[in-house]
């Protein structure tokens, strides 16, 4: 294949990954199986790195494939597989078309200190057991939040607008879908990140990937040593500058014939635009590759070899100060984040009797709060596949360290007794897959009953909604006064599904609610067995 066709090949593959990734997060009809979703997300770099730290097995080794591709071809992950990177390309392409600006880019110096500092902070956080920085900057997780919070509501709105028109014409392909409610304060950070990414894409192409993104920085460093690299053949170059002006990474300088391959995202725009075929993409073949940006080195003619070193050289401490300050911030925030998980204060409300929840409830299969908070990148894929919308993004329910990670909100829904979707699609291993039988006894929390809040107690009114919806009979109705019955709970058989809390009619506080288990347990199976009623077939009428 000629190198000038690499761009077309790359565009086809990248559009495939972008479209399928978007549909997976938007899907509200369960069109994709959990197995397909898990396989498709196998190559997402950051989730795979986190997963290999949690789960041993081939399903967690997708990042090794990306590392191999990077060492062979450069940052092809950033140009063809990363959905956020491809999204930025689409935004940049639309910007160029709308502005009708033929040459939108130009060479720019790298922000070396910032990019490697952010990567260093991400690694240090992870070494201390916090995934906060990675979850905030990871391109895959940010893309998932963008689609879930802003793309999916638009898709559902269009569906609900078109569905009635189709039904009126006798076509039942689409049907109205309820829009799940998400707190506005939870959407604030994803909105700010969306604005930042779009603005950087419109103005500077792939600056986010080469400055903020820790995945891009890591793969960029490794790509310096890749087998195939883009370079400028100065013998054939006519210095027209076209490659410089179409480079969305701003890493090509036609004036001195240099390419900062650590910032090159392998878009191949330069290969197709060069009229002299001077831009090459081939093995290094002994070419000398500089591992230091040329912009930081003086030109040879300006070096004074006779100059003596200064007796009291001035040292620039700005970089050291930045790193030191960042580490101090890390220790402060990380301590607060861990404390938030271990000691969440009880709510203080001046109403009847508040719900005394000591811990938030994490999804079934998440093992414990510690395991979940250290592995979830808040990509919201589990939120999207949850059929009852009980999984909702958190604000500070887990503390700062669990910002945006999903929690079980039993005021929004309940956990389906037979559903295991969240664990089957989780790409990081934060939620481990469970069999249906194991899910039936996975105790993520225990039920608590406040008699003084119950309508049976306060209004002498018959209810029993909690008992009717409990799948394990952990909530049963016992005699109270006269013909009235009142709930009685058995914590040993409760799995914390929240069906009782969701259906409880009392407001503002529920009479029955679920308190999370910091470490998940195994509940006892229901003691009561269904008694089969004998049928007298002799009196059967037909």
N, C-alpha and C positions, 0 to 999 in steps of 0.2 A: 504493500500500500504506500503510495506517495504521501509525504508528510503534509502536503497542502490539503489533503482530504481528512486529516486527523480531526480538524475542528468539526466538520460535519458529523463524523462518527461520534465525537464527544457530545455534541448537541443532542443527538438521538438518544444516547444512553442517559444523559442527564435529565432530559425531559421525561423519560420513563420513570426514573427514580423520583422526580419531583411530583409527577401526577399520582403515582401509586402511594407515595408517602402522604400526600394531601388527602387522598380518598380514604386511607386507613384511619386518619384522625377525624374525618368528617363523617364516616360511615355510621348511619343511624338505623340501617336495616340489617345489620349483621351479614353483609354480603361477603366479607372475608372471614375465613376460618381462623381460629386462634393459631393453628399450626402454620398457616401461610404467613400471618403477621410476624410470628416469631422467626421464621426462616428469612423473611424479607429484611428484617431489622438486624440480621446477623452481622452485617458489615458496618453498622454504626459504631464509630470508634470509641467514644467516651462510655456509652452504656456497656460495651464489651469489656473495656478495661475494668469498670466497676464490677461487672458480673464475675470476672475471673477471680476477683478477690473474695467473692462470696460463694461461688459454686465451682466445683471441679468438673470438667467435662468438655467435650468438643464444642458444645453449644456456646461456650464462653470464649472461644478462641478467635472470634472474628477480627479482633484488632491485630492479630498476627498476620492475617491476610493483607490488611491495610499496610502494615509495616513493610511487608515483602513488596507490595506494589509500589510503595514509596521509594524503597531502595532501588527498584528497577526503573521506574518511569517518572519519579517525582511526585508532586502532590495531586495525583489523579483523584484521590478521595475528595479533595476540596472542589474539584471541577465537575465530577460526574456522579458522586454518591451522596455527599452531604446536602440535605435538602435546603438548609439555610443558605449555603453558598450558591446553589442554583437559583434560589429565590432572589438573591442579590443580583445575579446575572440578568434575571428577567426584569427587575426594577431598572437596572442600568440600561438595558436594551430599550425599554419603553422610554426612558429619559432621553436617550440619543435620538430616537425616532420622533418624539414630540418636539424636541428642541431643534431637530434637523441639524445637529452639530456633527460634522463628519469626523472630526478628530477630537474626541472628548477628553483624552487623558494626556499626561506628560510625566516624565520621570520626576520622582520625588525621593528625598532621603528617607531611610527607614527610621522608625521610632524604636530603636533597639532597646533602650533602657526600659521603656514602658512594657513592651511585649514580653521580654524575658522576666521582668518583675512580676507581671500577672501570672505567667506560667509558674514561676517559683512559689508564689503565694498559694496557687492552686495545689501544687504538690505538697507544700508544708501543711496546709489544712488537712489534706487527705492522710498524711502521716500521723497527724494528731486525732484522727478519727472523725473529722468533719468534712462533709461533702458540699458545704454551703457555696463556696466560690465556684466550684465546678458546675453545680446545678444552675447558678445564675448566669454563667458564661457559655456553657456547653451549647454548640450550635444546634444539635439535634433536639435537645430539650426546649430551647427557645423556639424553634420552629413548631414543635408540638403545641406549646402554649399559644403561639400566634394563631394557629389553625383552630384549636379547641375554643379559645375565648372569643375570637373575632371572625374567623372563617366559617366555623360550624353554625353559629347563629344566623349568618347570612344565608347559608345553604338551607337551613331548616325554614327560614322565613320564605324563601323562594318556593320551597316544597309546599308549604302550607298555602301559598298564594295560587300555585298551579293546580294542586290536587283537587280542589272543589270543581274547577273548570273541567278537568278530565273526567271526574265522576259524573258530572252532569251530561257528558257526552258518552257515558257508558264505558269509559276506560278506567280500570281500577288498579293501574300500575303503581300509582302513588297514593298515599293516604296522609291525612294530617298528623303531625307529631307535636307533642308538647315540648315547648322550649324550656330546658332546665334553667333554673335561676342560679346565678353566681353573684356573690357579693362584689360590689363595685370596688371595694378597697383591695380585694385580692387581684383584681384585673389591672390595678394601677401600675405595678412594676412591669408586667408584660407589655402594657401599652407604651410605657416609656422606652422599653427596649425595642419595640417595633418602630417607634418614631426614630430612635437612634440609628437602627440598622438601615431603614429606608433612606434617611437623610445622608448617611455615609455612602450608601450605594449610589444615590443620585449625584453626589458631588465628587466622590473619590473612588468609585468602583469597589474594589475589595479591601478597603482600608480596615474594616472590622476584622476580616480574616487575618490580616497581617499586623494587627496592633492589639486587639482585645481578646480574640479567640485563643484559648490555651491549646486547643487541638491543632489549629493552624500553625501556631508557633513551634510546637513540638515536631510536627511533620515537616515544617519548613527547615528546621535545623537538620533533620535527617536527610532531607532532599539535597543538601549540599554534597552528599556523598553518593547520590543515586547514579546508576549505571548510565542511563540516558539523560542528557541535559540539553537545554536550548542554549545556543551560543551564536554569536555574530561572526561570520567570516569577514574579517576586515579587508581582505584582499578583494572580495567581490562586492563589498558594501559601497554604495554610492552616496551615503549620508543623506538620503532623502527624508529620514525621520518618521516614516510611516509606522514602523514597528513601535517606536516610542509612543506615538499618539493613539495607538489602539490597545496598548498594554493596560488592562484594568487593574493590575497590581502595581503599576508605576515603577517597575523594577528594571526596565530596559533603558540604557543610555546609549543612543546611537553615536553620540559625540566621541566617547572614548571606547565604544564597542564592547561595553560590559553588560552583564546580566546578573542581577542578584537572585540566584536561583532559589534561595531560601524563601523569597517572597513570591516566586512564580507559582501560580495555581494551575498550570498546565491547561490553559484555555485554548492555546494554539492559534490565537488571533494573529500573532506575528508571522507565523508560518504561511498563512494564507494571503496576507497583505503584501508581503515583500516582493517587489517587481524584479529584483535581481537574484532571487533565490539565495540571498546571503545569510538568512536566518536558518540555522541548521538545528536538527534534533537528532542526535546520534550519541553513540558511546564516546566516552572521554578520550580513549586511545592515547593516553599519556599527556593530554592537554593539562597544563598547570591550572588548577582551580584554586582561586583565592578564597580562604575561609574568613577573610576580614573585608568588610565593606570598603570599597575604594575611596568613598567620600571621606573616610576618616584618616586617610593617608595623604601626606603632601606629595605633590608631583616630584620626580627625581631632580628636575632642574632647580627646585626651590630648597633642596636640602643642603645645608652648609656643613660639610664634613669637617671643617676646621674649627667649628664652634665648640667652646668648652661648656660642660654642664654647669648649671647655676648652682651657687653655693647653698642658697635657701629656696629650693623650688616651691612654687605655689601649687598646692594640691587641691583639686576640685572635689569637695566632699559632698556635692549634691546627690550623686548616685548612692553613696554610702548612706546618706541621711534618709533618702527615699526608702531604701531597703530596710534600714533599722526602724523607721517609723512604721512601715508596713508590718514588720514582725511584731512590734508592740501592739498595733491595732489587732493583729491576729490573736495574740494571747488574751487580750481583753474580750473580744467578741466570742472567741471559741469557748472561753470559760462561761460566759453568759449563756451561750447556746446549749452547752451540756447541762448547765444548771436548770435551764428551762425544761429540759426533758425529764430530769430527775425529780423536780419539785415544782409542779404546776399548782399555783394557789387555787383554793376553792373560791367559787363565785360569791360575791357579797351583794345581795339584792334585798331591798326592803319590801319584799312581797310575802306571800304566805310562808311557804317553805321552799327554799331554793334546791335545785338539783345539786347534790354534793358529789360532783365528779372529781376524782383525784387524778385521773389520767385520761388522755384522749384514747380513742379506740382506733387502732391501726387495722388494715385489711387482713382477712384470714389468709394465712400463708406467710405473713411478714415476720413470724417467729417471735419478735420482741420489738419494743420501741427502739432499743439501741441498734438492733440489726437494721430495722427499717430506716431510721434516720441517717445511718451511715452508708446506705446504699441507694436511696431513692434520689434521682435527679429531677423529680417533679416535671416529667415530660407530659403528664396528664393523659397518657394513652389508656390507663386503667379507668380514669374518669370518663373517657369517651365510650368505652365498651360496657360500662356498668349499666345493666338494663333498668335498674330502679333508681339511679342517680343518687344512691346513698354515699358514694365516694365523691367528696367535694374537696377542692383545694383549700389548704389551711392558711391562716394568717400567722398567728402566734400560738396556736393550740399546742404545737410541739416545742415552742420556744423559737428563738431566732434561728437556731441551727436547722430547724425543720420548715423553714419558710417556703410556702407554696406546696409542700408535700401533701398528698391527699389524706384525708381522715374520714372516718365513718360519721356522717352527719345524720343522725336518726330523726331529725326534724325535717329533713329533705326526702328521706326514703328509708328502706330497710334492706338488709342483706338477704337475697333470695337463698332459700335453704339448699337448693341443688345447683347453684351457680358457682362456677370456678373460673370464670373468664379472666379476672384481673391477674391471677397468678400465671395463667397460660400465655398472656401477652407481655408481661413485664420484661423489658429487655435488660435490666440491670441485676436481676436476682433479688431485688428488695422484697418482692412478693414471690415466694416459691410456689410452684404448681402443687395443687392438692387433688387427690382423687375425690369423687363425690362422697364416698364412704368416710374418708378422713375429714372432709369438710363438715360432715354431720356432727362430729364431736370436737371440732376445733373451737376452743373457748377463747374468744378474743376479748371478752368482758363478762361481767356478771350483772344480773338484774337486781335493782334496788326498788323497794316499794315504800312510798310515803303515804301512809293511811290517811293523814290529815288533808291531803290534796285530792283524794279520790272522791268522785261524785257520789259514790255509794255512801261514804261517810258524811260528806258535807250536805248533800241534798236528799239523802235517803232515796236515791234513784237507782234502779237496776241498770247495770252496764255490762261488764264482762267482755268488752272488746279485746282486751289484752289476752285473755285466756283463749278466745276464739282464734286468734292469729298466731299464737305461740306454736311453733312446729315441734317442740320437744316436750310439751306439757310441763315446762318448768314453771309456768304461771297457771295455777288452777284456782277454781272458784270454790270457796267453802262457805258453810252457813254463817250468816251474820245476825240479822234481826228479822224475825218472822220468815217471810219467804225470800228476803234479800240474801244475796251471796256477795262475798267480797274476795278480792284476789289474795292468794297465798303463794309465795315464791319458793322455789327450790333451786338454790344456786348451784348445786352439784350437777344438775342436768341442763342448766342454762348455757347456751353457746354465745350469747351476746349478739344475736342477729339484729336486735332492735325493732322487731316487728311490733312488740308491745308498746315501746316508746313512741313509735311513729303513729300508731293508731289511737293512742290515748287522747281523749278529747279535752283534758284540762289545760288551761292557759293562765298565766304565761309559763308556768312550770308544770311539767308532767307529774302525774302521781306515780308513774313507774318509768324507770329509765335505766340505762346501761352505763356502768362505770368500767373503764378499760382495764385490761390486764397488762401491766408493763412487760410481762413475759407470758406469752400465750400458753395455755394449758389444754389438757384433754378432759372434756366433760364426760360424765357418766351417761350411758345410754338411758333413755326413758324407762322407768320401772313399770309403768302401766302398759299392758298389752291389749290390743284390740280383741274384744270378745266377739266371735262369730255367732250370729244369731241362727239358730236352727230353723229351718223352713219345713213346714208340713206340706209336702207335695200332694197329699191325698185331697186336700181342700183347695188346691190350686185351680182357679176357674177355667184355665185353658192350657 
